[in-house]
Amino acid sequence: MSWYDEAFFYHIYPLGLLGAPKINDYGETVHRLRELDPWIAHMKEMGASGLYIGPLFESVGHGYETTDYKKVDRRLGDNDDLKDFVAKCHAAGIRVVLDGVFNHTGRDFFAFKDIKEKRENSQYIDWYRNVNFHGNNEYNDGFSYDNWGGYNLLVKLNQRNPQVQEYICDVIQFWRDEFAIDGIRLDAADVLDFGFMERLRRKADEMDCDFWLLGEVIHGEYSRWVNAHTLHCVTNYALYKALYSGHNDHNYFEIAHTIKRLGDMGTMRLYNFVDNHDVERIYSRLRNKAHFVPVHVLLFALPGMPSIYYGSEFAIEGRKQRHSDDSLRPMVNLDDYADNVYCKLITALGMARKETLALSYGSYRELYLSTKQYAFARELDGNCVVAAVNNESRDVDIKIHGIQDGVYTGVLSGDSFEVKKTQATIRLRADGGDIYIPEGIVFDRPAPVQLPAVEKQKEELDIDEVVAKANTVSKPYEEMTVEELQNAILAKMAKNGALTDRMRQDVAQNTHRGSLLNWVRSFR
C-alpha cells in the first residue's frame, strides 16, 4: 500500500486560479504562488491528502507549450516559491503531484529554437518527430514537423530518441531534488510512446518506490497503461462520463455497467473525477442541480481515488467555449466562499473517505440497481460500508440484503437504518444519497449537511415542450430557423425512443442550417 492508494486529490490549474496573464511576455517575475498558502489549509480541512497542480513551468500561454522545464513560469513566481509551497503542503500532510508535459514542447524551447537557427545543422533535429525541411507552416519556418492536436504551437517530441528520454529523466530528477515532489501527472499519456513510459517508470522506481505516475488517458483499455512496467494510474474518463450522463438520463445502469467493465480490466485504482480543467464544471453539466449530491457520493464511494477540481466544491459554473477554455479555469477568491454548504458536503465525504479504509481498499459488491436507485457495498476485513443514491425527485425505499447486521448511519444526512438477518430497508431522500458507516467504525462524524432547496429545474431541452413547439411550426423546413430545425429533429428522435444526453448535446451543438436541413430530412 502506498500513499496514493488512500488519497483524496485536489486539482489546481494555477495560471487560472491565480489570475495570471494569458500571455507570458517574459518580463518581471510575479510571485503569485505565495497566494496559494490559504488554499493549503482549505485542502486540509476538506480532508484532501494529495494535490495535483500544473502546469507550472515557463511557457508561452496556457502552460502546455513549455519553454523551460527547470524554471517556474515567471507569471507564477520562481523556483524558491514552488519549493516553499511544496514544503508547506507536506507539513500539512498533503502530497504534491506536478503536471509533466513531455509529449511536446513550445516553440521557444531551446532545442526547437536551435533547429530554427541552424536548420539541417542542428544537433536537435531528431529530438522532434518528422522534421521536414521541404515543408513549411503558418509560422513560415521553412520546415514542417509533427504536432499535438493539429496545433503547431505544440511541437511533438521524438520520445524514442534516447537523448530525449534521458533529458526528460533528468528533468524528473531535478523536480524531485529541487522541489521534493511526490509524483507526476503525464499530460496526453494516451499518445505517449510506451517505451518512453517504461523508461519513466524505471526512473520513478529508482528514485522512490512511492513516486507516483498518473497518466492522462481518455479512451481505451486502461490496463494497457496501468501495470508494473508503465504507469501506476490513469484518469478515469469512462466513469467521468457515466457519472454525469447516468444522472442526466436517469440511468444508473450506465454507471454500474462502467464499474463492471473497469473491474473486468483488472485490479486498478483509477483517478476518478467529475470535472477538470478541460471539461465543463459538474454543476453546469447536471440538468438537475440537486444531483450534485448523488454524483459526489458516488465519486467518493466507488472504487478509485476521488479528485475535486478547484472551485467545484463550491458548485461554481463553467461551460466550454468554442475557442477558449478560460471559463473552465477562472480566478477564484477563497474568501468569497466562506461557509459554503456545498463545500461542507465535500468535506463530510472527504472525512468519511479518510476514516474508512473500506472506501480505499474494500471490494465492491452491488446491492441494488434500477434506473433511478443504486446501492453497493465496500467491504474490507469484516467491515462493510454501504453507499446508496437516488436520482428520482421523491423519497424512495429500497430493500437490500446480504450485508452484516448492525446499525448504519449516513455521513451526510445522519439518517440510520438497521440490518437484521442481513436484510434492511433504506429510505433514500429525493435526488439524494449517502455513505452509511456501521457503528463499529468510530470517528468524529460531521454534522448533517442540508443543501439549499434546488428548484426543480427543467431539463435544458424539455422534450414535451420541444414536441409542442415543433408541432406548432407548419412552415417548410427551408424556412425554419436553426432553433426550429433543432426542435424538429429532437421531436422526430423522441418518436423513436428516449432521448439520451448525447443526442441532446449533438443537436444543440449543431448550428449549421445546411447540416440541420439534411438531418431533419433523413427521418422517415
C-alpha positions as a Python dict, from the first residue, in 0.01 Angstrom:
ca = {
    (1, 'M'): (0, 0, 0),
    (2, 'S'): (125, 346, -91),
    (3, 'W'): (14, 698, -3),
    (4, 'Y'): (-176, 740, -329),
    (5, 'D'): (-390, 431, -272),
    (6, 'E'): (-578, 617, 3),
    (7, 'A'): (-557, 964, -148),
    (8, 'F'): (-832, 1218, -197),
    (9, 'F'): (-691, 1465, -451),
    (10, 'Y'): (-744, 1833, -504),
    (11, 'H'): (-669, 1971, -850),
    (12, 'I'): (-541, 2324, -917),
    (13, 'Y'): (-479, 2493, -1251),
    (14, 'P'): (-255, 2771, -1111),
    (15, 'L'): (-244, 3011, -1406),
    (16, 'G'): (-622, 3037, -1389),
    (17, 'L'): (-678, 3024, -1014),
    (18, 'L'): (-420, 3297, -955),
    (19, 'G'): (-537, 3521, -1240),
    (20, 'A'): (-208, 3518, -1430),
    (21, 'P'): (-186, 3699, -1767),
    (22, 'K'): (-288, 3482, -2062),
    (23, 'I'): (38, 3551, -2247),
    (24, 'N'): (387, 3537, -2100),
    (25, 'D'): (582, 3847, -2203),
    (26, 'Y'): (897, 3707, -2040),
    (27, 'G'): (912, 4019, -1826),
    (28, 'E'): (935, 4053, -1449),
    (29, 'T'): (866, 3764, -1213),
    (30, 'V'): (540, 3797, -1017),
    (31, 'H'): (523, 3580, -704),
    (32, 'R'): (163, 3464, -733),
    (33, 'L'): (235, 3116, -594),
    (34, 'R'): (266, 3272, -249),
    (35, 'E'): (-106, 3349, -268),
    (36, 'L'): (-180, 2975, -254),
    (37, 'D'): (-99, 2944, 116),
    (38, 'P'): (-465, 2978, 230),
    (39, 'W'): (-560, 2701, -12),
    (40, 'I'): (-337, 2458, 175),
    (41, 'A'): (-548, 2498, 488),
    (42, 'H'): (-861, 2471, 273),
    (43, 'M'): (-744, 2140, 123),
    (44, 'K'): (-653, 2001, 462),
    (45, 'E'): (-987, 2100, 611),
    (46, 'M'): (-1170, 1912, 334),
    (47, 'G'): (-961, 1603, 404),
    (48, 'A'): (-755, 1613, 83),
    (49, 'S'): (-426, 1427, 109),
    (50, 'G'): (-294, 1486, -242),
    (51, 'L'): (-264, 1787, -473),
    (52, 'Y'): (-234, 1769, -849),
    (53, 'I'): (-116, 2113, -965),
    (54, 'G'): (1, 2235, -1302),
    (55, 'P'): (126, 2329, -1543),
    (56, 'L'): (384, 2531, -1352),
    (57, 'F'): (689, 2577, -1572),
    (58, 'E'): (788, 2854, -1810),
    (59, 'S'): (562, 2862, -2112),
    (60, 'V'): (410, 3095, -2368),
    (61, 'G'): (40, 3091, -2279),
    (62, 'H'): (-181, 2824, -2121),
    (63, 'G'): (117, 2635, -1981),
    (64, 'Y'): (130, 2335, -2210),
    (65, 'E'): (373, 2491, -2459),
    (66, 'T'): (678, 2454, -2235),
    (67, 'T'): (973, 2691, -2279),
    (68, 'D'): (1187, 2572, -1986),
    (69, 'Y'): (1120, 2260, -1777),
    (70, 'K'): (1351, 2372, -1497),
    (71, 'K'): (1221, 2721, -1439),
    (72, 'V'): (887, 2809, -1279),
    (73, 'D'): (671, 3025, -1503),
    (74, 'R'): (754, 3384, -1410),
    (75, 'R'): (383, 3467, -1412),
    (76, 'L'): (358, 3240, -1107),
    (77, 'G'): (688, 3302, -931),
    (78, 'D'): (1028, 3141, -911),
    (79, 'N'): (1174, 2806, -808),
    (80, 'D'): (1204, 2910, -445),
    (81, 'D'): (831, 2989, -438),
    (82, 'L'): (745, 2640, -558),
    (83, 'K'): (994, 2479, -320),
    (84, 'D'): (837, 2669, -30),
    (85, 'F'): (483, 2581, -140),
    (86, 'V'): (556, 2206, -165),
    (87, 'A'): (721, 2212, 180),
    (88, 'K'): (410, 2376, 329),
    (89, 'C'): (186, 2117, 163),
    (90, 'H'): (398, 1838, 309),
    (91, 'A'): (380, 1996, 653),
    (92, 'A'): (1, 1983, 620),
    (93, 'G'): (8, 1615, 522),
    (94, 'I'): (-61, 1680, 153),
    (95, 'R'): (144, 1510, -120),
    (96, 'V'): (216, 1708, -438),
    (97, 'V'): (194, 1587, -800),
    (98, 'L'): (306, 1814, -1085),
    (99, 'D'): (196, 1828, -1448),
    (100, 'G'): (458, 1665, -1674),
    (101, 'V'): (412, 1794, -2029),
    (102, 'F'): (651, 1558, -2205),
    (103, 'N'): (465, 1480, -2527),
    (104, 'H'): (553, 1817, -2682),
    (105, 'T'): (732, 2144, -2616),
    (106, 'G'): (666, 2502, -2710),
    (107, 'R'): (836, 2675, -2999),
    (108, 'D'): (1054, 2875, -2758),
    (109, 'F'): (1212, 2561, -2613),
    (110, 'F'): (1591, 2563, -2661),
    (111, 'A'): (1606, 2255, -2886),
    (112, 'F'): (1341, 2385, -3126),
    (113, 'K'): (1498, 2732, -3137),
    (114, 'D'): (1826, 2565, -3232),
    (115, 'I'): (1657, 2394, -3527),
    (116, 'K'): (1509, 2725, -3644),
    (117, 'E'): (1853, 2886, -3627),
    (118, 'K'): (2076, 2609, -3765),
    (119, 'R'): (1824, 2411, -3972),
    (120, 'E'): (1988, 2096, -4114),
    (121, 'N'): (2299, 2155, -3900),
    (122, 'S'): (2113, 2145, -3569),
    (123, 'Q'): (2202, 1861, -3334),
    (124, 'Y'): (1841, 1855, -3212),
    (125, 'I'): (1661, 1762, -3534),
    (126, 'D'): (1596, 1409, -3405),
    (127, 'W'): (1454, 1546, -3081),
    (128, 'Y'): (1130, 1608, -3269),
    (129, 'R'): (904, 1397, -3489),
    (130, 'N'): (926, 1421, -3868),
    (131, 'V'): (1111, 1750, -3910),
    (132, 'N'): (1088, 1812, -4286),
    (133, 'F'): (1291, 2091, -4446),
    (134, 'H'): (1093, 2055, -4769),
    (135, 'G'): (776, 2167, -4589),
    (136, 'N'): (652, 2483, -4421),
    (137, 'N'): (389, 2601, -4173),
    (138, 'E'): (187, 2907, -4072),
    (139, 'Y'): (492, 3048, -3890),
    (140, 'N'): (690, 3035, -4218),
    (141, 'D'): (970, 2838, -4053),
    (142, 'G'): (1072, 2687, -4383),
    (143, 'F'): (1013, 2338, -4244),
    (144, 'S'): (728, 2129, -4102),
    (145, 'Y'): (701, 1888, -3808),
    (146, 'D'): (457, 1672, -3617),
    (147, 'N'): (250, 1848, -3355),
    (148, 'W'): (-12, 1766, -3093),
    (149, 'G'): (-378, 1803, -3182),
    (150, 'G'): (-313, 1994, -3505),
    (151, 'Y'): (-151, 2286, -3321),
    (152, 'N'): (195, 2377, -3449),
    (153, 'L'): (239, 2573, -3127),
    (154, 'L'): (289, 2231, -2962),
    (155, 'V'): (588, 2059, -3123),
    (156, 'K'): (585, 1681, -3077),
    (157, 'L'): (893, 1531, -2918),
    (158, 'N'): (1052, 1214, -3055),
    (159, 'Q'): (1012, 1006, -2741),
    (160, 'R'): (1201, 712, -2891),
    (161, 'N'): (1520, 917, -2908),
    (162, 'P'): (1742, 804, -2616),
    (163, 'Q'): (1868, 1160, -2574),
    (164, 'V'): (1513, 1287, -2528),
    (165, 'Q'): (1438, 1010, -2281),
    (166, 'E'): (1746, 1089, -2074),
    (167, 'Y'): (1672, 1462, -2085),
    (168, 'I'): (1320, 1409, -1950),
    (169, 'C'): (1451, 1170, -1684),
    (170, 'D'): (1696, 1443, -1585),
    (171, 'V'): (1403, 1686, -1559),
    (172, 'I'): (1215, 1446, -1332),
    (173, 'Q'): (1521, 1401, -1112),
    (174, 'F'): (1559, 1780, -1097),
    (175, 'W'): (1196, 1822, -989),
    (176, 'R'): (1240, 1556, -722),
    (177, 'D'): (1565, 1704, -590),
    (178, 'E'): (1467, 2071, -619),
    (179, 'F'): (1104, 2060, -508),
    (180, 'A'): (1067, 1721, -329),
    (181, 'I'): (752, 1636, -529),
    (182, 'D'): (571, 1305, -487),
    (183, 'G'): (465, 1225, -842),
    (184, 'I'): (388, 1342, -1193),
    (185, 'R'): (71, 1354, -1399),
    (186, 'L'): (175, 1278, -1758),
    (187, 'D'): (-11, 1504, -1998),
    (188, 'A'): (-151, 1332, -2310),
    (189, 'A'): (-35, 990, -2189),
    (190, 'D'): (-267, 821, -2437),
    (191, 'V'): (-36, 933, -2721),
    (192, 'L'): (297, 881, -2542),
    (193, 'D'): (528, 609, -2669),
    (194, 'F'): (505, 301, -2445),
    (195, 'G'): (882, 252, -2446),
    (196, 'F'): (916, 611, -2325),
    (197, 'M'): (670, 549, -2042),
    (198, 'E'): (857, 233, -1943),
    (199, 'R'): (1175, 442, -1916),
    (200, 'L'): (994, 696, -1697),
    (201, 'R'): (862, 416, -1474),
    (202, 'R'): (1214, 279, -1425),
    (203, 'K'): (1329, 628, -1334),
    (204, 'A'): (1044, 670, -1087),
    (205, 'D'): (1120, 336, -922),
    (206, 'E'): (1490, 421, -900),
    (207, 'M'): (1414, 744, -715),
    (208, 'D'): (1145, 622, -476),
    (209, 'C'): (911, 324, -474),
    (210, 'D'): (633, 565, -372),
    (211, 'F'): (690, 812, -656),
    (212, 'W'): (360, 811, -845),
    (213, 'L'): (299, 827, -1222),
    (214, 'L'): (-53, 925, -1328),
    (215, 'G'): (-139, 931, -1698),
    (216, 'E'): (-400, 1138, -1880),
    (217, 'V'): (-584, 873, -2080),
    (218, 'I'): (-927, 935, -2230),
    (219, 'H'): (-1017, 623, -2429),
    (220, 'G'): (-904, 262, -2441),
    (221, 'E'): (-833, -34, -2218),
    (222, 'Y'): (-676, 129, -1915),
    (223, 'S'): (-480, -186, -1830),
    (224, 'R'): (-259, -112, -2133),
    (225, 'W'): (-117, 181, -1937),
    (226, 'V'): (-162, 70, -1575),
    (227, 'N'): (73, -215, -1498),
    (228, 'A'): (407, -295, -1336),
    (229, 'H'): (604, -159, -1634),
    (230, 'T'): (441, 170, -1728),
    (231, 'L'): (209, 381, -1508),
    (232, 'H'): (57, 344, -1164),
    (233, 'C'): (-275, 502, -1255),
    (234, 'V'): (-472, 681, -1529),
    (235, 'T'): (-757, 931, -1542),
    (236, 'N'): (-1093, 755, -1538),
    (237, 'Y'): (-1276, 931, -1822),
    (238, 'A'): (-1508, 633, -1862),
    (239, 'L'): (-1653, 684, -1515),
    (240, 'Y'): (-1650, 1063, -1554),
    (241, 'K'): (-1886, 1037, -1850),
    (242, 'A'): (-2106, 780, -1679),
    (243, 'L'): (-2143, 988, -1362),
    (244, 'Y'): (-2296, 1292, -1528),
    (245, 'S'): (-2493, 1119, -1805),
    (246, 'G'): (-2616, 848, -1569),
    (247, 'H'): (-2789, 1124, -1375),
    (248, 'N'): (-2898, 1338, -1670),
    (249, 'D'): (-3052, 1033, -1837),
    (250, 'H'): (-3180, 879, -1509),
    (251, 'N'): (-2982, 566, -1590),
    (252, 'Y'): (-2780, 412, -1309),
    (253, 'F'): (-2731, 104, -1525),
    (254, 'E'): (-2472, 303, -1721),
    (255, 'I'): (-2268, 372, -1407),
    (256, 'A'): (-2295, 16, -1274),
    (257, 'H'): (-2201, -126, -1615),
    (258, 'T'): (-1899, 104, -1631),
    (259, 'I'): (-1780, -18, -1290),
    (260, 'K'): (-1819, -380, -1401),
    (261, 'R'): (-1630, -315, -1726),
    (262, 'L'): (-1348, -142, -1539),
    (263, 'G'): (-1336, -430, -1293),
    (264, 'D'): (-1304, -674, -1581),
    (265, 'M'): (-982, -494, -1682),
    (266, 'G'): (-813, -598, -1358),
    (267, 'T'): (-741, -459, -1014),
    (268, 'M'): (-671, -92, -1082),
    (269, 'R'): (-730, 208, -859),
    (270, 'L'): (-812, 479, -1109),
    (271, 'Y'): (-816, 858, -1075),
    (272, 'N'): (-1185, 949, -1054),
    (273, 'F'): (-1323, 1298, -1119),
    (274, 'V'): (-1641, 1476, -1223),
    (275, 'D'): (-1472, 1774, -1389),
    (276, 'N'): (-1129, 1921, -1458),
    (277, 'H'): (-954, 2199, -1650),
    (278, 'D'): (-1055, 2052, -1987),
    (279, 'V'): (-1425, 1975, -1936),
    (280, 'E'): (-1734, 2159, -1818),
    (281, 'R'): (-1796, 2206, -1446),
    (282, 'I'): (-2017, 1935, -1299),
    (283, 'Y'): (-2268, 2190, -1169),
    (284, 'S'): (-2311, 2314, -1526),
    (285, 'R'): (-2329, 1961, -1667),
    (286, 'L'): (-2615, 1849, -1443),
    (287, 'R'): (-2964, 1920, -1570),
    (288, 'N'): (-3099, 1877, -1218),
    (289, 'K'): (-2864, 2068, -987),
    (290, 'A'): (-2984, 1865, -688),
    (291, 'H'): (-2794, 1570, -838),
    (292, 'F'): (-2476, 1736, -711),
    (293, 'V'): (-2530, 1519, -401),
    (294, 'P'): (-2559, 1169, -551),
    (295, 'V'): (-2286, 1243, -806),
    (296, 'H'): (-2038, 1321, -531),
    (297, 'V'): (-2149, 1034, -311),
    (298, 'L'): (-2056, 804, -599),
    (299, 'L'): (-1731, 990, -664),
    (300, 'F'): (-1614, 925, -308),
    (301, 'A'): (-1764, 579, -260),
    (302, 'L'): (-1687, 394, -584),
    (303, 'P'): (-1350, 219, -634),
    (304, 'G'): (-1073, 463, -722),
    (305, 'M'): (-920, 785, -596),
    (306, 'P'): (-1158, 1085, -588),
    (307, 'S'): (-1046, 1427, -712),
    (308, 'I'): (-1208, 1768, -678),
    (309, 'Y'): (-1121, 2047, -923),
    (310, 'Y'): (-1068, 2383, -755),
    (311, 'G'): (-1391, 2576, -716),
    (312, 'S'): (-1620, 2285, -791),
    (313, 'E'): (-1652, 2216, -419),
    (314, 'F'): (-1840, 2548, -415),
    (315, 'A'): (-2064, 2439, -706),
    (316, 'I'): (-1934, 2709, -939),
    (317, 'E'): (-2042, 2704, -1304),
    (318, 'G'): (-1822, 2674, -1613),
    (319, 'R'): (-1914, 2587, -1969),
    (320, 'K'): (-1699, 2510, -2272),
    (321, 'Q'): (-1648, 2793, -2515),
    (322, 'R'): (-1582, 2748, -2884),
    (323, 'H'): (-1227, 2885, -2891),
    (324, 'S'): (-1127, 2912, -2526),
    (325, 'D'): (-1114, 2713, -2203),
    (326, 'D'): (-1084, 3026, -1990),
    (327, 'S'): (-1431, 2979, -1841),
    (328, 'L'): (-1319, 2639, -1710),
    (329, 'R'): (-1008, 2789, -1548),
    (330, 'P'): (-1122, 3105, -1368),
    (331, 'M'): (-960, 3313, -1100),
    (332, 'V'): (-1118, 3219, -765),
    (333, 'N'): (-1102, 3412, -439),
    (334, 'L'): (-1128, 3171, -147),
    (335, 'D'): (-1273, 3441, 78),
    (336, 'D'): (-1580, 3465, -147),
    (337, 'Y'): (-1689, 3114, -47),
    (338, 'A'): (-1669, 3116, 332),
    (339, 'D'): (-1917, 2879, 500),
    (340, 'N'): (-2022, 2733, 164),
    (341, 'V'): (-2271, 2449, 211),
    (342, 'Y'): (-2156, 2254, -95),
    (343, 'C'): (-1803, 2259, 43),
    (344, 'K'): (-1937, 2121, 371),
    (345, 'L'): (-2081, 1828, 175),
    (346, 'I'): (-1745, 1757, 9),
    (347, 'T'): (-1573, 1790, 348),
    (348, 'A'): (-1807, 1533, 504),
    (349, 'L'): (-1740, 1290, 220),
    (350, 'G'): (-1366, 1358, 244),
    (351, 'M'): (-1377, 1283, 617),
    (352, 'A'): (-1559, 955, 554),
    (353, 'R'): (-1303, 863, 293),
    (354, 'K'): (-1013, 941, 526),
    (355, 'E'): (-1150, 749, 823),
    (356, 'T'): (-1293, 447, 641),
    (357, 'L'): (-1031, 228, 475),
    (358, 'A'): (-1302, 19, 309),
    (359, 'L'): (-1362, 313, 73),
    (360, 'S'): (-999, 290, -41),
    (361, 'Y'): (-930, -83, -36),
    (362, 'G'): (-1264, -255, 3),
    (363, 'S'): (-1414, -492, -251),
    (364, 'Y'): (-1715, -371, -447),
    (365, 'R'): (-2048, -554, -440),
    (366, 'E'): (-2371, -438, -599),
    (367, 'L'): (-2671, -447, -362),
    (368, 'Y'): (-2950, -278, -557),
    (369, 'L'): (-2981, -142, -910),
    (370, 'S'): (-3258, 23, -1106),
    (371, 'T'): (-3256, 314, -1346),
    (372, 'K'): (-3318, 558, -1061),
    (373, 'Q'): (-3174, 393, -748),
    (374, 'Y'): (-2837, 231, -691),
    (375, 'A'): (-2670, 81, -382),
    (376, 'F'): (-2348, -109, -327),
    (377, 'A'): (-2117, -226, -50),
    (378, 'R'): (-1745, -168, 1),
    (379, 'E'): (-1615, -449, 224),
    (380, 'L'): (-1278, -487, 397),
    (381, 'D'): (-1165, -710, 684),
    (382, 'G'): (-1517, -779, 800),
    (383, 'N'): (-1626, -414, 783),
    (384, 'C'): (-1899, -314, 541),
    (385, 'V'): (-1974, 39, 421),
    (386, 'V'): (-2290, 98, 217),
    (387, 'A'): (-2340, 371, -44),
    (388, 'A'): (-2683, 442, -191),
    (389, 'V'): (-2810, 709, -431),
    (390, 'N'): (-3140, 820, -579),
    (391, 'N'): (-3188, 1032, -894),
    (392, 'E'): (-3566, 1047, -856),
    (393, 'S'): (-3729, 1366, -722),
    (394, 'R'): (-3915, 1185, -443),
    (395, 'D'): (-3819, 984, -137),
    (396, 'V'): (-3788, 613, -212),
    (397, 'D'): (-3747, 298, -2),
    (398, 'I'): (-3516, 26, -130),
    (399, 'K'): (-3451, -318, 18),
    (400, 'I'): (-3101, -461, 37),
    (401, 'H'): (-2974, -793, 168),
    (402, 'G'): (-2656, -985, 218),
    (403, 'I'): (-2467, -746, 446),
    (404, 'Q'): (-2362, -780, 808),
    (405, 'D'): (-2609, -695, 1082),
    (406, 'G'): (-2587, -368, 1267),
    (407, 'V'): (-2685, -2, 1259),
    (408, 'Y'): (-2553, 210, 971),
    (409, 'T'): (-2558, 590, 976),
    (410, 'G'): (-2525, 829, 684),
    (411, 'V'): (-2233, 1074, 698),
    (412, 'L'): (-2430, 1345, 514),
    (413, 'S'): (-2783, 1313, 650),
    (414, 'G'): (-2736, 1145, 985),
    (415, 'D'): (-3014, 903, 883),
    (416, 'S'): (-2976, 546, 1007),
    (417, 'F'): (-3103, 203, 913),
    (418, 'E'): (-3068, -130, 1089),
    (419, 'V'): (-2969, -456, 926),
    (420, 'K'): (-3130, -764, 1078),
    (421, 'K'): (-3059, -1111, 948),
    (422, 'T'): (-2853, -945, 670),
    (423, 'Q'): (-3155, -751, 539),
    (424, 'A'): (-3258, -385, 562),
    (425, 'T'): (-3473, -113, 411),
    (426, 'I'): (-3308, 219, 329),
    (427, 'R'): (-3510, 537, 286),
    (428, 'L'): (-3339, 745, 16),
    (429, 'R'): (-3411, 1114, 8),
    (430, 'A'): (-3527, 1275, -316),
    (431, 'D'): (-3235, 1348, -553),
    (432, 'G'): (-3001, 1240, -277),
    (433, 'G'): (-2764, 980, -149),
    (434, 'D'): (-2535, 894, 135),
    (435, 'I'): (-2247, 681, 257),
    (436, 'Y'): (-2360, 470, 552),
    (437, 'I'): (-2095, 377, 808),
    (438, 'P'): (-2153, 97, 1063),
    (439, 'E'): (-2148, 192, 1431),
    (440, 'G'): (-1834, -14, 1484),
    (441, 'I'): (-1626, 238, 1288),
    (442, 'V'): (-1566, 529, 1523),
    (443, 'F'): (-1462, 877, 1407),
    (444, 'D'): (-1574, 1236, 1453),
    (445, 'R'): (-1886, 1228, 1239),
    (446, 'P'): (-1973, 1563, 1079),
    (447, 'A'): (-2297, 1741, 1147),
    (448, 'P'): (-2573, 1658, 896),
    (449, 'V'): (-2539, 1856, 575),
    (450, 'Q'): (-2855, 2019, 442),
    (451, 'L'): (-2816, 2169, 98),
    (452, 'P'): (-3042, 2458, -2),
    (453, 'A'): (-3357, 2351, -183),
    (454, 'V'): (-3297, 2344, -556),
    (455, 'E'): (-3596, 2445, -762),
    (456, 'K'): (-3688, 2156, -987),
    (457, 'Q'): (-3500, 2258, -1296),
    (458, 'K'): (-3643, 2189, -1635),
    (459, 'E'): (-3405, 1991, -1848),
    (460, 'E'): (-3213, 2204, -2094),
    (461, 'L'): (-3439, 2063, -2361),
    (462, 'D'): (-3772, 1955, -2212),
    (463, 'I'): (-3890, 1706, -2473),
    (464, 'D'): (-4263, 1770, -2418),
    (465, 'E'): (-4204, 2138, -2476),
    (466, 'V'): (-3985, 2065, -2778),
    (467, 'V'): (-4251, 1845, -2937),
    (468, 'A'): (-4521, 2105, -2867),
    (469, 'K'): (-4311, 2376, -3027),
    (470, 'A'): (-4230, 2157, -3326),
    (471, 'N'): (-4600, 2079, -3380),
    (472, 'T'): (-4692, 2448, -3386),
    (473, 'V'): (-4448, 2519, -3668),
    (474, 'S'): (-4613, 2440, -4001),
    (475, 'K'): (-4374, 2612, -4241),
    (476, 'P'): (-4140, 2417, -4469),
    (477, 'Y'): (-3804, 2310, -4330),
    (478, 'E'): (-3630, 2551, -4568),
    (479, 'E'): (-3796, 2847, -4394),
    (480, 'M'): (-3727, 2732, -4037),
    (481, 'T'): (-3479, 2898, -3804),
    (482, 'V'): (-3189, 2700, -3660),
    (483, 'E'): (-3378, 2656, -3330),
    (484, 'E'): (-3690, 2537, -3511),
    (485, 'L'): (-3488, 2283, -3708),
    (486, 'Q'): (-3324, 2159, -3387),
    (487, 'N'): (-3666, 2118, -3224),
    (488, 'A'): (-3798, 1933, -3528),
    (489, 'I'): (-3505, 1690, -3516),
    (490, 'L'): (-3549, 1625, -3144),
    (491, 'A'): (-3923, 1572, -3189),
    (492, 'K'): (-3856, 1310, -3457),
    (493, 'M'): (-3591, 1144, -3239),
    (494, 'A'): (-3835, 1129, -2948),
    (495, 'K'): (-4078, 926, -3158),
    (496, 'N'): (-3812, 656, -3191),
    (497, 'G'): (-3734, 627, -2818),
    (498, 'A'): (-3591, 806, -2517),
    (499, 'L'): (-3353, 1093, -2582),
    (500, 'T'): (-3008, 1048, -2431),
    (501, 'D'): (-2779, 1322, -2306),
    (502, 'R'): (-2551, 1263, -2606),
    (503, 'M'): (-2839, 1304, -2854),
    (504, 'R'): (-2944, 1634, -2700),
    (505, 'Q'): (-2587, 1758, -2694),
    (506, 'D'): (-2523, 1663, -3057),
    (507, 'V'): (-2832, 1852, -3171),
    (508, 'A'): (-2758, 2156, -2955),
    (509, 'Q'): (-2401, 2181, -3085),
    (510, 'N'): (-2508, 2167, -3449),
    (511, 'T'): (-2592, 2525, -3551),
    (512, 'H'): (-2536, 2492, -3927),
    (513, 'R'): (-2862, 2524, -4123),
    (514, 'G'): (-2743, 2313, -4413),
    (515, 'S'): (-2645, 2026, -4189),
    (516, 'L'): (-2968, 2053, -3989),
    (517, 'L'): (-3176, 2051, -4308),
    (518, 'N'): (-3008, 1732, -4426),
    (519, 'W'): (-3052, 1580, -4082),
    (520, 'V'): (-3424, 1651, -4044),
    (521, 'R'): (-3494, 1526, -4398),
    (522, 'S'): (-3319, 1196, -4320),
    (523, 'F'): (-3604, 1085, -4092),
    (524, 'R'): (-3882, 879, -4245),
}
